[in-house]
């Protein structure tokens, strides 16, 4: 189902799209009908062909009517899509019921497939709106980050700026400690030189 930005299509693209959708529905009908035919029917091939034909007619009619209805609107709204899907569902249900089930099933088929078309469009709109909101919403923090930011935990999550500032502070402290160690080494060297000088001066006096 199309989103809000669908533009009116010309007849050939509209027909091609309806044929593709009908073919997909027909393929699904063949598969499901074949599986059900093996279980329920003595002629599973005929059962599968009948199921595929009904699904193709249903899908082709639905998409043709829906696209035709949407193409009449320059900027279709969600309500326009819902109306188009409801009408398309009713038309496709009536057509398939008339071709394969008989005139007595036209009204029930119309009502049932109109309801399916409406509910299907509303369900798609709800999912699409949820995805749009999720894409626009800011990313949620993971559980570990939420725990770290909680006031009940002894640890706290740091941002990149806070972490960089903390590293700079630690580097500054290391530089200060290195400078203090250098001063101490210089003092020790001076004390050592002084002691050596005193020893050198006292040695001649001891020799007298």
Order of alpha helices (4+ residues) and beta strands (2+ residues): alpha-alpha-alpha-alpha-alpha-alpha
